[in-house]
């Protein structure tokens, strides 16, 4: 539940105000005075400003667009032909879409709107809602509502008809709304219900009008307002009824500073942590760079001792080391050819009847063609070579030639 100070602005410099809450409860007696007096009563409360109904045109329009931005752009042009003043001089505000898909619209001159906002802001009041005072007259579907405030008559029919008249009788408002005088054949008492709000003096002064209207309408219910009209208007707008004129250029600005203020300490800590992290990474990077330079210098000194005649710049130390290892036959790659020949020689010596016809070496693999007296001898040679586990030997093929066996064998490093 929210509390609101509702301030009613008049054509002169005097204002009225009252404290209410959002569920429609009156919290204080109505007061009157200047805007300065009202600003003191505001005391950091949310403020709703009621502006003179005679200065605000209420109408409705059909706009198929759903986007609020597109609706605001289309409003002036949709109503341009119905307005006597140039649309550039007018401020438009739109309400919620109705059941018949129409949009209620409030139109006021920019001059009036600027004047009200300046007057309020000059005394330190920043209202959350600015709306026409006749929005404080309840809208009840199927019921005509009428409020009398001196020379002002406010009227709505519970639907789209919503207007203000000066120096007029209640019956005049009903005629303008098309609820009286349409046909001489209309039966009395068939034109609906009328709900009236007025002071005790106005109720007495208009007693004959009520009697006449009761003969024409289904019912006329007169409600006397002992504290004036402001309490009735205030509780209605505080409950969320009416069109807020604070739209477009007059819309409330988001106070990002206020929103972010509670997070200021956390933001400072986070920023500090980020700066410390960046500083730590920067120091670590600098230290690694210095270590790299020192290692590079040490490598160059030691390399010059090995290769004093090589004065080239050392760009890739790893490539230089590999070149040195290859040059000294210390590349770290296991030697296959010579070691496998030792194993092969040992195997042949045990099987003296075998003879090597062809031997070739490529990419770490030895291919042999042998002549042996029988397949068993070839199998013994293959097993002898693989017995140490350092090499793998496999018989590729065998052919019978006269009384000998031609065999093909392959030797490669063990585990490959």
N, C-alpha and C positions, 0 to 999 in steps of 0.2 A: 504494500500500500504506500502510495506517494502523497506527500503534501504539496499543495500548490497555493501560491498567492495569486488570486485572479484580480487583475486590475482592469477596470472599465474606463476607457478614454472617452471624454466628451469633446464636443466641438470647441469648447472654451478650455482654459488651462486647468480646470478642476477635474479630479478623477475620483473614482470609488474603488475600494478594494475589500477583499474578504478572503479568509483562509478556509480552504476545503481540502478533501482528500479524493483520491481517484475512485473510491467506491460510492461517491455521491453524497458524502456526509459533510454538513456545514460545521466548521471547527471554530468559527469566531463570528462576532457580529459585524455587519458591514460598516465600513468607515469611509470618510471622504476627506479630501484635502488636496495637496499638490503632489506632483510626482516625487518631489524630494521626500515628502512624508511617506509616500508609498515605498520608496526605496529603503527607508529605515525599517519599515515593516517586513520587507522582503527577507532580510537577515539570512542571506545565502540559500533561501528556498527557491525552488523552481517557480518561474513566473509565467502565467498565461495572460496575454494582453487581449482584451476585447475592444475592437475598433468600431466606430459608428457604422451601423448597418446601411445607412443612407449612402455611404461612400463606397460600398462594395456591391457589385452586381453578381448575383448568383444565377447560374444557368446550368444547362447540361448539353452534352454533345456526344455524338457517336463517332468514335475513332477506332478502327479495327486493330491498330498497332497495339502490342503488349509491352514493348520496351518503354520504361519511364522516360528515357531520353528522347525517343522518337515521338512519344505523346506530347512532351513539352514543346518540341519543335513544331508539331502540327497544330497545336491548339490555336495560336494566333490566326492562322490562315483559315481554320475551320470556322472561326467566329467572326472573321473580318467583316463580312457583309451585314452582320447584326449589330455592329458597334458604330457609334457615331464618332468616336475619337480614333485618331491614328494609332494602329497597333504598336508602333514603336514607342509610344508614350504610356503604354499599359503594362501592368504586371499580371501574369496569369498563374493560377495555382489550381491543381487538380486533386480531387478526392478519390476514394476507392470506387471501383467499378460496381454498378448497381445490377440487380437481378435482370433488368431488361437490356443489359450490356451497355447502358449509357454511362457517361462519366460526368459527375458533378464538377462544376468549374466555378471558381471565384475570380473576378476581374476587378482590379483597382488601379488607379493611376500611379505611375512611378513617383510622381511628386508627393502624393499622399503617403505612400508607403515609406518613402525616404524620410518624410517629416516625422512620422510616428517612430521609426527606428532611431532617428537622431535624438528625438526628445527622450526616449527611453535610455539610450546609451549615454547621454549627457549626465544622467544621474546614477550611472553605474548599473543599470538594469539590462540584462541580456535575456530576453524571454525565450522560452523553449517552444512556445506556441503563440502565434498571432492569428486571430480569427475574427470574423465578423460577429458582432454581438447577437444577431438573430439566430446563429447556430446554437445558442443556448436555449432556444425554444424546442422542446422535445418533438421528435418526428415519430408519430405512431401510425403504422399502416392502417388505412381505413378510417382514420380520424383526422378531422381538421383541427389544427391548433392555432390559437390566436393569443397574443400578448399585447396588452395596452400599457404604454409608458408615456403618460402625458399626451403630447400631440402625435406620438409615434404608434403605429399599429404594425406589429410583426405577424406574419401569417405563413403557415405551410399546410399543405393538404395531406401530409403523410407520404407524399410521393415526390414528384419533380417540381411542383409549384412551390416556390419559396421566395417571398418578397416582403418589402417594407413600404408602408404608405404614411404620409404625413397629413394631419388635419382631416382624417377620414373616420367614418363610422365603421364598426365591425361588419355591418351589412355591405358596405362599399367594397371591403376586401373580398367578401364572398362572391360579389358580382364580378369583380375583376378576375377571380379564380374560376369563374364559370359555374359556380355552385348555386347561384340565385338568378332568377329572371330569364332562364333559357327558353322556357315555354309556358304559356298561360294554361296549358292543359296538365301540367305536372301536379300530381296529387300532393297535398300538404303532408309533411312528415316523412317524405321519401327521399330527402336529399342528404342523409348522413348525420354524423355526430360531430358536435363542435365542443372543443375543450378550450376554456378561456382562463387566462391568468391576468389579474389586475388588482389594483388597490381597492380598499373598502370604499373610498370616495368615488372612484370610477365605477365601481359596481352599482352604487346607488344612483349615480348620474345616468347610467345606461340601463336602468331597470326596465324602461319601456322597450328598449331595443331587444333586451333578452326575451321579453314577453312576445314580441313580434317574431323573433327568430325561432322561438319554441313552437310557434304555429306553423313554421315552414320546414323545420328540420326534425329529424328523429329525436334528437336530444341536444340540450345545451347545458354543459356543466361548467359553472363559474367557480374558479378557485381564487380566493382572496389572498394576496401576498402581504402579510402584516409588516415585513421588513423591507418592502420594496422589491423590485424585479431582479436586483443583482444576485441574491442567493439562488434564485431559480436558474438564471443564466449560468452562474458559476459552476454549480454542481453538474450541470449537463455537459459543459465543455470539458470539465475535469475528468469526466467518465470516458472521454475519447471521441465525442461527437464533433462534427464540423471539419472544415477544410483549413489546414494550416497554411497560412500565407508565406511561411518561411521556406520557400522553394526557389530553385534556380539561383539567381544571384544573391538572394537573401537567405539561402539555405545555411544551416549551421555548419561551420568549418570544424573539421576534426582536429582536436588539440593533441597532436602527437607528443608534444612535450609533456603534457600532463599524463598521457598514457604511459610514456616511457620512464617517467620519473621514478616509480618504484623499482625499476630495474637498473637504475643508474649505478649502484654499488656493484651489482653483479657484472655489469658491462665493463666497469673499470677493472675489476679483478680478471675478467676474461681477456681484456686487452693486455693487461700486464703479463698474464700467463703466456699469451701469444708472443709478446715481445721477448720474454725470457727464453721461450723455445727457439725463436729465430736467432737470438743472440748466441744461445748454446750451439745451435747448428753451425752458425757462422764461425765460432771459435774452433769447433771440431774440424770444419772444412779447412780452415787456415792451418791448423796443426798437421792435418794429413798432407796438405800441399807442401809444407816445409819438410815433412818426412820423405815425401817423394823426391824432392830436390836433393836431399842429403843422400838418399840411396842411389840416385842417378849419378851423383858425383863420385860416390864410393865405387860403383860399378865401373865407371869410366877409368878411374885410377888403376883398378886391378886389371882391367882389360888391356890397358896400355903396357902393363908389365908383361902380359902374355904376347901381345901383338904390338910391339913398340913402333913398328913402321906403318901401322894402320891409323891414320890421323882423321878419318872420316867422323862426322857427328854420329853418335849412337842414338838412333831414333827409337828402335825397338829392341830392348835388351833381351827379351825372350828369343827373338829370331837370331840374335847374335850368338847366344848360348847354344842354340841348336846347330848353328853353322860350325861352331867350335867342336861340338861333340861329333858331328859327322866327319869333320876333318881329322879327328883323332880316332875314328872308328869307335866312338863311344856313344853312339846314338841310343843305346839301351834296347835296340831291337834284337831279339835272340838270333844268333847265327844258325842257319839251317844246313847250308850246303856242306861245309867242312865237317861239322859234327855228325851229320847223317852219313857222310862217306865213311867215317870211322866205324859207325855202327854197321854199315853195309859190308865194309871190309872184314870185320870180325865175323859176320854171319857167313860170308863166302869162304873164309878160311876153314870154317867148320864143315862146310859142304863143298869140298874141293872139286867135285865133278861139275859144279855150276860155272858158267862163263857169262860175263857181261858183254852184250853185243852193242848196245847203244845206251847212253846216259845223257839227260838234258835237265836243265834247271831254269825255272822261271817263276817269279812271284812267290818265292818261298816253297815251291813244290818241285820235287825230283821225280822225273819219269824214267823208268828203266825198261830195257828189253833184255831178257836173259835166256840162255839156253841151258836146260837142266835135263838130267836123265829121266826124271819122272815128276809127276805133280807133287809127290810127297816131299821131294827136295825143295821145290818152290815154296811149299807151305812151311817147311822148317826155316827157310830164310826169312819169310814174312814174320814168323813168330819171334825169331831171334832179334829182329830189328825193333819190334814193339815191346820186347820184354823189359827194357829199362824204363818205359813209360814216358821217355822224352820225345818219342816220335810215334806217329801212326803210320802203319804200312798196310796197303791193301792190294790184293791181286786183281788186276783189271781184266785180264783175259789169258787164255791158254790155247795153244794150237799144237797138234801132233805133226811133226815133220820127221819122216822116216822113223828112227828109233829114239828121237829126242823130243823134248817139249819146249816150244817157244812160249815164254810167258811175259806178260806186261805187268809191271808193279809200280805203285806210286807211293812216295814217302813225303810226309809233311810233318810240321811241328806238332807235337802232342797237344791236345786240348783245343785246337782250332777247327 
